[in-house]
């Protein structure tokens, strides 16, 4: 039980330091979750993982037509396809489509008892910057490829492009 508490405490300290919150305040809610605008965290106590998520975009539109639903399905298939969505840098993260909230996130798991704060901070900054590229540039490219509006590129695309 002490390991659980130390993992939870370490997760809250990492989040507090990263977001500039006081270390003596409780950051995670009763579900071990918290959000800060465009990003958030959830601590998984069974695996002692701190899962970071960074918002990329909304999924679909309110009350979508059948055609819009089909378009979203086609886009998500392309996004999760290594030959399309996999062409673009993920910053070490993976996509998570939250159908309940109708949001798309870039997520990354941190084994809280194995990662240093310095490494966590570095990888969080990469994740946030990569998610911004997805929001501003790449998501529309994947949609264009998914719908056949543009041909696929012949090489992978990294954060410099």
N, C-alpha and C positions, 0 to 999 in steps of 0.2 A: 504494500500500500504506500510505503514511503517513496518508491520509485514513481508511482502515479502522481503523487503530489509534487515531487521535484520536477517531473516532466511538465506538468501543468503550470507550475510556478515559472519554469524556464520559458515556456511558451509565452506566458503573459509578460515576462521581462523582455523577451525579444520584440514582441508586438509594441510594448510600451516604449522601448528605446527607439524602434523604427518610426513610430508615429509621434514621438515627443510627449507621450502621456507620462504622468508620474508613476514611478515603479511601485508605489504603495497603494495604488488604486486597483480595484477589480476591473479588468478589461473585458473578459469573456463573459457572456451571459450564461444562463442555466443550461443551454445547449452547447456550451463551450464554443460560441460563435460571436463574431463581432464584425462590423463593417465600418469603413471610413471612406465615404464617397465612392470612388471608382474601384476600390479594392477592399478585401476583407480576409478574414482568417477563420478557420475552424480547427480546434484541437481534437484529435481522435485518440482518446485515452487508451483504448485497447491495443493500438499499434504504436502509440507515442509518436504520432505524426502531426505536424502542424501543416495544414493544407492552406496555402495562399490562393486567392482567386482575384483576378483582375478583370473588370468588365470590358467587353469588346463591343457588343451591340444588343439591341432588342432582337427577339426572334419573331418575325412575322408582324402582322397588323391585327388590331382588334377585329373580331368577327370576320375572319378571312373567308374568301370565296373558295370553292373547290380548287380553282386554278391557282390561287395564292397558296393554298395548302400544298399542292403538288410542287409548286416552285420552291417552297421552303424545304420540302423533303429532298428535292433534287440538289439544292444548295448544300444541305447538311451531309448528304451522301458524298458530294464532291469534297467538302471540307474535311471529312474523316477519311477520305481516300488518300493513301500515301502517294499516289501518282498525281494528285491535284493539290489538295491542302498540304500534303507533305513536301511540296516543292518550296514552301516558304518556311523561314526560320520560326521556331516555336519558343525560342529563348529557354529551352530546357523544360518547357511546360507541355501540358496537354489540354485539349479543349473539353469543356463541360457545357452541354446544352441543358439549361435548367428550364424544363417545359412548364413547370408550375409558375415560375416567375416570368417566363418568356424572355429569358436573357441568355446570352452566350458569354462564357468566361474562358480565360486562359488560366489554368491552375497548375500548381506545383506542390509536391509533397516534400516536406523537410523532416527527416528523422531527428527529432528535437534533441535527443541525447547523443547524437553523433556529429552535429553540425555546429560550427562556431558562430558567434554572432557576426563576426566579420564576413564569413562566407554567406550567411543568411542575408545580410544587408546587400552584399554584392549581387547575389542571385535574384533578390527581390527587385533591385533596380533594373536588372536585365529584363526580368519578367514584365515590369511596368512599361519599360520602353518598347519592348516587343509587342505588347498588347496595344500600345498607341499606334504602332505601325499597322497592325491589323485593322484597327478602327479607322485610320485615316487613308490607308492605301490598299491593303491586300484583300480585305473582305470583299470589296467590289470586284477585284480581279477574279477571285474564286467564283463569285456569282456569275461573272461573264463567261468563265470557262464552263461552269456547270450548265449554263443555258445555251452554250454553243455560239455565243456572240463574239468570242475571241478564240484564236487557236492557243493551245498550251505552249508555254515557253519550252525551249529545249535545254534549260539548265535550272538548277535550284536558285532560289532568291533568298538572300540573307538580309540582315537588318541594315546594311549599307545601301541597299537598293530601294 
